[in-house]
Amino acid sequence: MKKNNKGFSLAEIAVALALFGILAIPVYMAFSRGAAEEINYDKVAAANKILESFKDEIKNLSFEYALDLQKQGTFTAIQGPPNTFNALLETQQKFKDFKLEGKAEKVPGLDIEAVKFLIEVSWTKGGGAKVTERISFVKVK
């Protein structure tokens, strides 16, 4: 009697599916890790854009305004025109959970008046870790 060996048995299909599942897990993990790294890279780029925008905005405002910020000590936004920075910050906070914190202080021991700014942007990375990018610069009269 001749056996018909066309097709696969149930055991062969089960073994093939088990092997596929075992091999697919590392591939899935590599793709998901890569996606998380790309999201973190995007957040770092956005944080640096916020910091550079803040620096540009301060550079374009008067020295008296820099002194007003220095009197506040710490701040989380720039009040007043042109407000392009605040619009950018609101958008970033809405979509990327960014938090800006700045500190301004007079620079002592110079022949000219100067205010030093230290600005930090922080956000939550995947897994709950807090990440911070910083910039510091000096505005002189």
Steps between C-alpha positions, in 0.01 A plus 500: 500500500632837396489793748408848384767736651368824361470787753620537858390323812362688799820429697718650224287814489515536880882466499530756218279749686698452822831561319357808328382638834838442665683671213251788467537620861861630466414667170199672658710613798766647270239698306327629814834600656592687181165682502549604864849632421363698206231657721768594755715651223202709386445623856867598537481691172180676611655587838803651329269700274320636807832595662631671186167682453519625858856621448402679177201661664706629793765632261231701319343648815638798689761472773247652741272205433789265581541685829128453571540125447802506730288666772246216470772245567346196333242505222316265267406731211574833342226758546471762228557541130569336265374183675625269226688306766190460718299369204774247424523396865122453534496275194793294624354463848170384357648226284830406664457562875778760511564718803714813477671654797737793488717691738653844445763660719729801480860424416718657772851633456469639148552857379172478307153390605419142404230244577577128482219265399483128576206335327389138537245304301394167649267225388418138576674233298344162430505296819443805718857633512537880514729657238634857508669715236669827608638816347668798661588836354571858604320816388705818537388860500 
